[in-house]
Amino acid sequence: MLDFLKRRLKNQKGAMDKILVTLLLVIVGVGAVVGLTTWIGTESDKVQTAASSQITSVINDANSSN
């Protein structure tokens, strides 16, 4: 089976290049998705922290004015 695939790849001009480019694109795509997911998670935590501190500040200001 492996010999058959090797012969097919040798017979087709540029087949190995197409395989390597496809693998490169898959690796880049997976890396981009992982990076984007990590970045969104970090930004989400930052927004939650900022919103929480603002809400606490507003509540404390409202309680102190009463």
N, C-alpha and C positions, 0 to 999 in steps of 0.2 A: 504494500500500500504506500509506504513512504517512498520507495523507488519510483512508483508511478507518479507521485506528486512532484518529485525532483525532475523527472523527465518532462512533465508538463510545464513546469516553470522554466526549464531550459529552452523548450520549444517556443514559448510565447515571449515575444520581444517586449521588454519593459514590464513583465509581470512582477518581478521582484521589486521594482521601483514602486509599483502601485500598492503592493502589500506593505512596504515600509512607510509610504506616505499615509496609508490608511491607519496603520498602527500609531504613527506619530499623531495624527489627528485625534484618534481615540484617547491617547494619553493626555494630550492638551485639553481635550474636552472634559475628561474626568477631573483633571487638575483645576480647571476653571470652575466647575460645579462645586468642588470641595472648597475652593477658596471663596467663592461667592457665599456659600452656606455659612462658612466661618465668619465672614465679614458681616453678614446680616445678623447673625447671632450676637456678635459683639456690639453692633450698633443698636440692636434691640435692647440689650442690657443697659447701655448708656442712656437711651431715651427713657426707659423705665425708672432709672435712678434719678434723672433730672426731673421727670414728672412727679415722682414721689416727693422730692425735696420741695418742689414748688407748691404742691398741694399742702404739705405740712406747714410751709411758710404762710400760706393764705389762711389756713385754719388757725394758726397761732396768732396772726394779725387780727382776725375776726374775734377771737376769744379775748384778746387783750383790749380791744376797743369797747367791749361790752362792759 
